[in-house]
Amino acid sequence: MFAIGYKLFTTQLIGHNGYMYYLKKQRDHSHTTIIEPFLKLEDGLGEVHAIPFLGDNYTYVVIYENTKCLLIDPAEPYKVLKFLKEQKLTPTHLLTTHHHWDHAGGNFLMRETFPKLMIYGSALEKNVKFDVSVHDKDVIRISDDLSIECIMTEGHTLGHVCYLMHLGDTNLLFSGDALFCAGAGKLFEGTIQQYAASFLRLRERVPPNAFVCCGHEYSVSNLEFAASIEPDNKLLHQKLLWASSQREKSLPTLPTTFAEELAYNPFLRASLPHLQEVTCTKNNHVMTIQMLRMIKDKGKNAEEWTLLLESLKK
């Protein structure tokens, strides 16, 4: 049943039209108070805004050269268009991380509104059309101070791509649903080998100082899961307390940094001996990631995750 429902969801006729109908009913509801911009570079080089929508999604707007901007997953086009009008911005490029409608659903309307807008997405995605299809290690050059590296991160979808942006001396990773604060997106389309390889690729190519701009506000739940895996990780517990406080006030927990993720995200730490020991998957980081994914998906809270971990030892 899941396979049938998922296939229908990803079609344009049923999935996209259904998504847009739902969006019109929900578009006045936000999960987070907007604090803009969350990053503003010196000398007017650029700034980055996050626009919350639906239950937990984020769209990102990167402003450069004062009146131009890039859009990342503008799946709530009505909010994005309002923001662009208020700020007097013209979007030049649109980056799509993957084909799920809560990330790609706004592409059609954005193109209708801005005919010269260049839309980018993975060459492996089949359900959404792009002006430019990108591959792993492709570089999109916008200006002398702005370029974007494409990192393929298969697993959540077969064509998922993360965008590593270099804005002056600042690095930003727009990770869609491949990587979250202390977690990762579910494995929907790829193999576990592809899924595991994506995390290794991120470890190899993303600098520690990069801001991680995720597609969803899942931080508290993910940090609770990570704490059940590494109960002695002090940095993790500090982050969980802070994130919980932020969410109680309807404030965002993003962006995080890649250095932080390396310190507490279990999917990036699967090669560490103590994580392999707790998941009973010694010397096999692919199996460790598979076990982490299974435990996270089966459990709903810290108590259930702990019980699942204990059951592995029996």
N, C-alpha and C positions, 0 to 999 in steps of 0.2 A: 504493500500500500504506500509506503514512504517513497519508493522509487517512482511510482505513478504520479503521486502528488508533486514530487520534486520536478519531474519532467514537465508537468503542466505549468508549474510555477515559472519555469525558465523560458516558456514560449512567449512570443510577443502578443499573440492574439488573446490568450487567456491571462498569462502572468502579468504582462505589462499593463494591459487595460484594467485588470483587477487592482493592480498596485496603484495606478493613478486615481481610480475611484476611491480607494481607501485613503489615499493621500489627501484628497480634497476634503474629506470628512475630518481628518486628523491634523491638518496643517497649522491650526492655531494653538496646538499643544506642544510645549517644549519641556524637555526633561532637565534642562540646565539653564541657569541664568548666564547670559552671554557676557563675557568679560573680553572686550576687544581693544586693541589687538593683544594676543598673548605673546607676541614677539614683535619688537620694533627695533630695526637696526639703525645704527648711527649714520649720519650724513644723508638721511633720506633714501638709503639704498633699497629699503623694502620693509614690509611688515606682513604678518600672517594673522588671519582671523579664523576662528572656528564658529560655524553656524550649527547649532543643535537642531535636530528634528526627529519626529516620531518618538518611539520609546527610548532610544539610546544611541541614535546615529549622530555622526558629525560629518559635515562638509567643510572643506578648507578652501580659503581664498588667499592667494599669495599676491600681494600688490607690489609692482615694480614700476620704475620710471613714472611714479606719481599717479598716473591715471590708467595704467594697464594692469591686468591681473591674469593669473592662472587659476583655474578651478580644479579641485580634486573631488571627484564623486559628488557632483551637485544633484543629488537624487531628489531633493525637494526644491524643484525649480522656482516655485512661487516665492519662497523665502529668499532664495538666492537673487532672483530678479529684483525684488524689493531692495535688498541690500546694495546691489550694484547701482540701482537708480539713486538711492540716498547718498552713496559715496561718489557718484559720478564716475564710475569705472567702466572700462571696456575690456571684456575678457578676450584674450588672444589664443589661449590654449586650454584645452580640457583634458585632464588625465583620468582615465578610468582604470581602477584597480582590478575589477572583475565584473562578470556579467549579471550578477544578482541585481534585481531591480531596485533594491534599497541602496544601490551604489551607481547603477547605470540608468536608472529610470528617468532621470531628468535630461538625458542627452538629446532626445528628440526636440523638446521644447527649447532648449538652449540653442540648438542649431537653427530652429525656425526664427528665433529672436535675433541671433547674431550669425548671419549667413557666412561670414568670413572666419568664424571660429574653427580652429583646427582641433579635431578630436582624436586622441591617442588611446590605444588599448592593445592588449596582447594579441599577437598573431594566432594564438591557439584558442582564442575565444570564438565560438561559432554563432552565438545567439545575438550578438550586438555588432553593428557595422561601425568601422572607424575610418577616418581619413588616412591615418598613418598607423600601420600595424607594427608593433615593436617586438623585439626579441631580447633575450638575455644579453646584457653588456652593451646594448645600444645606448647612445648618448644623444639627448635632445638639447641642442644649444639654442638658448633664447636670446642671450645678449652676452657681452663680455663678462658680466658679473653674475650670470644666471645660467646654470646648466643642470641637466637631470640625467642620472644613470638609471637604467632599467635593470631590475633584479627579478628574475623569474622565481616565483615561490609557489610551485604547484602543490596541490593537496586539497585546500578548501575548494578550489575549482582547478581544472586542468590548465587554465590560462592565467591564473592569478599573477599579477605583477606588482612589485613594490617600486616606488620611485624615490631614489636618493637624490635630493636636491641640494645643490651647492649655490647658496645665495651670498655672494661675497665670501667671507671666511666662515659663514654659518652653514652647518649641515642639518638637513631635515629629512627624516625618513617617513614618507607617507605609506603606511603599511596596510591599509585596507583591513581585510579580515585575516591576513596571514599572521600578524603579530599584534597582540594586545599588551597592555600593562599586566605583567605577571602571567600571561597566558597566550593562547593561540586559537585561531578559528577552527571549527570542526572540520574533520576530514570527510568531505562530501564526494569528491570526484576522482582524486588521484589515488595512488597506492601509498602504503606506509613508507616505502622506500623513497618515493618522490617527496612525501611530506617531511621525512627526516632530512633529506638532502637540502630542502629549502632553508632549514634552520642553520645548517652548516654554511650554506651560501651567505646567509645574513651575517653570521659570525665572522666570516672571512672578509667581507667587503664593507660593512658599515662601521664607520669610526665611532669610538666610544662617546665622543662629544655630540653626536647627532641627536637632535630632538626627535622623539618617536611620536608621530601624529597618527593615532589609531582611528579606525572607522567606527568604533563603538565605545560607549561608556560602560565597560564591564569590570572596572578595576577592583572594586571591593570583593566581588565574588571570586575573581581570579586570585587575589591576594590571600583570601581565606583558604583557597585550595592549595596554593603554594606553601602556606604556613602549615598545612597538614602534612606536606611532603618534607619540609625542612623546619621543624618546630624550634630549632635552636638558632635560626637565622635572625639576628637582632635587627638588621637593616630592614628585612621584610616586615617584621612586626611594627617597626616605626612607621613604615610606609602605609601599612594597613590602618593604623590609628589615624594618621593624617588623612588618608583617603576617605575613611568613614566619616570623619569630621566634615570634610568637604561636601560629601553627598548629603549629609544631614541638613546642610545649608543650601542645597541645590546648586552647588558650585562644581566646576569641572575638576577632574583629577589628571587631565591631560594638558600639555604633553608630558611624557616622561623622557628619560634619556636612555640611550643604548647602554651606557655604562651601568645605569641602575638595573636595566633588564638583565645584563650579564651577571648581576649580583643576586638576583632572586627569581628570574623567570625559569621555571623548571624545564621548559621546552628548549631553552638555550643552554641548559646546564646538564643535559642528559648524559654527557660523557663523563661526568664526575663520579668517582667510585661510590660515594655515599648515597647518591641518588639511585645508582644501579643496585646498590645493596637494599635500599628500602623498597624498591620495586621488584626485587628478586630477578634481576636481569643483568647479572654481572658480565662485563666485557662485550656488551652488545647494545650500543646506543640506539639502534633502530628499534629493538625490542623495548628498550626503556621508554622511548617516545610512544610506542604503541600502547604500553601499559599505562602511561600517564594519561593518554587520550581516553582509554577505556574507563579508567577510574573517574576522571573528570565528567565524562558523559553519563556514567551510571549513577553517580551520586549527585545529591542536590545541595548538600551542606557539609560543614566540617565533620560532623558526627558520622555521616554516611561515608565520606571519603576515608576517614580513619578506620572504620570497620572494613572497608574494602581492602585497604592496605594490610590490615591484620590478617585478613582471610588468605592473602598470598603466602603467608608464612606457614600455613597449616598443611 
